[in-house]
Amino acid sequence: MKVLGGSSRASVLTLRKSLAQVVEKQSATDAAVFATDLFTILSVLSTSIGVRRALTDNSRDASAKAELISNLFGKNISSPAQSLLALAASLRWSSPGEIADAIENLAVEAEAAAADKNGELERLENQLFDFARVLRANPELRQALNTSADTDQGKISLLESVVKGKYANSTLNLLRRVISLRRGRSIDSTLAAYSHYVSARKDRLVAHVKSAVELSDAQLTKLVAALSKQMGRDVHINVEIDPKVLGGISVRYADDVIDGTIVNRLTEAGRALVS
């Protein structure tokens, strides 16, 4: 995850609050259209440094920026999306590129809002994690989706051949964007960023748990309660089964790792013997 500058962080908070107010009144369909419009904006911002600079230039007045937005998008995007971009252009940014980072955040959250209104937010979170596991298990698929040799449409067709019919519409929508709007990142890091933004829909922290065996419902409930109490916020858990850890579990959230696996204890014991 990219760390935004101080001015940009404050601006993102303002934009997320505005986004929440908009999607609260929208239907699931309208929220999905809103997300698509924001991704359209992101596509333009990602490919034009001139537009990013013009929209973040504090010496340009609001009317000039509004005219630029109208000329760029006209009636191709909805009024709520244009208004949100106008608000973004009125705020301060640590660097021009960070307005694109913010719009990406908002676009993913809008898609998450559509999933939430369809009762599919939990499913969306789980399926993004599941697709990350699919990529790890299938390096040839990851390579094909990461390569610049094929067209975006070719890679999207490949994606759809793998997951269409298995995942929710919101998941498929976001995975298409992961492939076509990586913005210089790997597919893995883009997917991780999107998963983070989706979890932010309900201000939940995502914890990745690695265990040698499947955890029971009672164990999962206890673990969620313990992590939520420790972090002071709701926690969503993704569990990865990995026999190589031998026993115990490791928990990774944000930049922190709690590693209580047997393999880690053996490694630490080996280091102690060597020293």
Backbone hydrogen bonds, N-H to C=O, Kabsch-Sander energy under -0.5 kcal/mol:
donor,donor_aa,acceptor,acceptor_aa,energy
4,L,2,K,-0.6
9,R,5,G,-2.5
10,A,6,G,-1.7
11,S,7,S,-1.8
12,V,8,S,-2.5
13,L,9,R,-1.8
14,T,10,A,-1.7
15,L,11,S,-2.4
16,R,12,V,-2.8
17,K,13,L,-1.8
18,S,14,T,-1.9
19,L,15,L,-2.9
20,A,16,R,-2.3
21,Q,17,K,-1.7
22,V,18,S,-1.8
23,V,19,L,-2.8
24,E,20,A,-1.6
25,K,21,Q,-0.6
25,K,22,V,-1.1
26,Q,23,V,-0.8
31,A,27,S,-2.4
32,A,28,A,-1.9
33,V,29,T,-2.1
34,F,30,D,-2.6
35,A,31,A,-2.2
36,T,32,A,-2.1
37,D,33,V,-2.4
38,L,34,F,-2.1
39,F,35,A,-2.2
40,T,36,T,-1.8
41,I,37,D,-2.1
42,L,38,L,-2.4
43,S,39,F,-2.2
44,V,40,T,-1.5
45,L,41,I,-2.7
46,S,42,L,-2.6
47,T,43,S,-1.0
47,T,44,V,-0.5
48,S,44,V,-0.9
52,R,48,S,-1.7
53,R,49,I,-2.5
54,A,50,G,-2.3
55,L,51,V,-2.4
56,T,52,R,-1.3
57,D,53,R,-0.7
58,N,56,T,-0.7
60,R,57,D,-1.5
65,K,61,D,-1.8
66,A,62,A,-2.6
67,E,63,S,-2.2
68,L,64,A,-1.9
69,I,65,K,-2.4
70,S,66,A,-2.4
71,N,67,E,-2.6
72,L,68,L,-2.2
73,F,69,I,-2.5
74,G,69,I,-0.5
74,G,70,S,-2.1
76,N,73,F,-3.4
82,Q,78,S,-2.1
83,S,79,S,-2.7
84,L,80,P,-2.1
85,L,81,A,-2.1
86,A,82,Q,-2.4
87,L,83,S,-2.3
88,A,84,L,-2.4
89,A,85,L,-2.4
90,S,86,A,-1.0
90,S,87,L,-0.7
91,L,87,L,-0.6
91,L,88,A,-1.0
98,E,95,S,-1.6
99,I,96,P,-1.3
100,A,96,P,-0.5
100,A,97,G,-0.6
101,D,97,G,-1.3
102,A,98,E,-1.8
103,I,99,I,-2.0
104,E,100,A,-2.2
105,N,101,D,-2.0
106,L,102,A,-2.4
107,A,103,I,-2.7
108,V,104,E,-2.3
109,E,105,N,-2.2
110,A,106,L,-2.4
111,E,107,A,-1.9
112,A,108,V,-2.3
113,A,109,E,-2.2
114,A,110,A,-1.9
115,A,111,E,-2.1
116,D,112,A,-2.5
117,K,113,A,-2.4
118,N,114,A,-1.1
119,G,116,D,-1.5
120,E,115,A,-3.7
124,L,120,E,-2.7
125,E,121,L,-2.4
126,N,122,E,-2.4
127,Q,123,R,-2.5
128,L,124,L,-2.1
129,F,125,E,-1.7
130,D,126,N,-2.4
131,F,127,Q,-2.4
132,A,128,L,-1.6
133,R,129,F,-1.7
134,V,130,D,-2.1
135,L,131,F,-2.3
136,R,132,A,-1.9
137,A,133,R,-2.1
138,N,134,V,-1.1
141,L,138,N,-0.6
142,R,138,N,-2.1
143,Q,139,P,-2.5
144,A,140,E,-2.2
145,L,141,L,-2.3
146,N,142,R,-1.8
147,T,143,Q,-1.8
155,K,151,T,-2.1
156,I,152,D,-2.7
157,S,153,Q,-2.3
158,L,154,G,-1.7
159,L,155,K,-2.5
160,E,156,I,-2.7
161,S,157,S,-1.8
162,V,158,L,-1.1
162,V,159,L,-1.0
163,V,159,L,-2.3
164,K,160,E,-2.0
166,K,163,V,-2.5
167,Y,163,V,-1.3
172,L,168,A,-2.3
173,N,169,N,-2.8
174,L,170,S,-2.2
175,L,171,T,-2.6
176,R,172,L,-2.2
177,R,173,N,-1.4
178,V,174,L,-2.4
179,I,175,L,-1.6
180,S,176,R,-2.2
181,L,177,R,-3.0
185,R,182,R,-1.1
190,T,186,S,-2.0
191,L,187,I,-2.3
192,A,188,D,-2.1
193,A,189,S,-2.1
194,Y,190,T,-2.4
195,S,191,L,-2.3
196,H,192,A,-1.9
197,Y,193,A,-2.2
198,V,194,Y,-2.4
199,S,195,S,-2.1
200,A,196,H,-1.2
201,R,198,V,-1.6
202,K,199,S,-1.0
203,D,200,A,-1.3
204,R,199,S,-2.7
205,L,234,D,-2.7
207,A,205,L,-0.6
207,A,236,H,-2.9
208,H,252,R,-3.2
209,V,207,A,-0.7
209,V,238,N,-3.3
210,K,250,S,-2.5
211,S,240,E,-2.4
212,A,248,G,-0.8
220,L,216,S,-2.5
221,T,217,D,-2.6
222,K,218,A,-2.2
223,L,219,Q,-2.5
224,V,220,L,-2.8
225,A,221,T,-2.2
226,A,222,K,-2.3
227,L,223,L,-2.6
228,S,224,V,-2.6
229,K,225,A,-2.1
230,Q,226,A,-2.1
231,M,227,L,-2.8
232,G,228,S,-1.7
233,R,228,S,-1.0
236,H,205,L,-3.2
238,N,207,A,-2.7
240,E,209,V,-3.3
242,D,211,S,-3.1
242,D,240,E,-0.6
245,V,242,D,-2.0
246,L,243,P,-1.7
247,G,245,V,-2.4
250,S,210,K,-1.9
251,V,258,I,-2.9
252,R,208,H,-2.6
253,Y,256,D,-2.3
254,A,206,V,-0.5
256,D,253,Y,-2.7
258,I,251,V,-3.1
259,D,257,V,-0.6
260,G,249,I,-2.2
260,G,258,I,-0.8
262,I,245,V,-0.6
262,I,247,G,-2.4
263,V,245,V,-1.7
265,R,261,T,-1.9
266,L,262,I,-2.7
267,T,263,V,-2.0
268,E,264,N,-2.5
269,A,265,R,-2.5
270,G,266,L,-2.4
271,R,267,T,-2.1
272,A,268,E,-2.2
273,L,269,A,-2.1
274,V,270,G,-2.0
275,S,271,R,-2.3
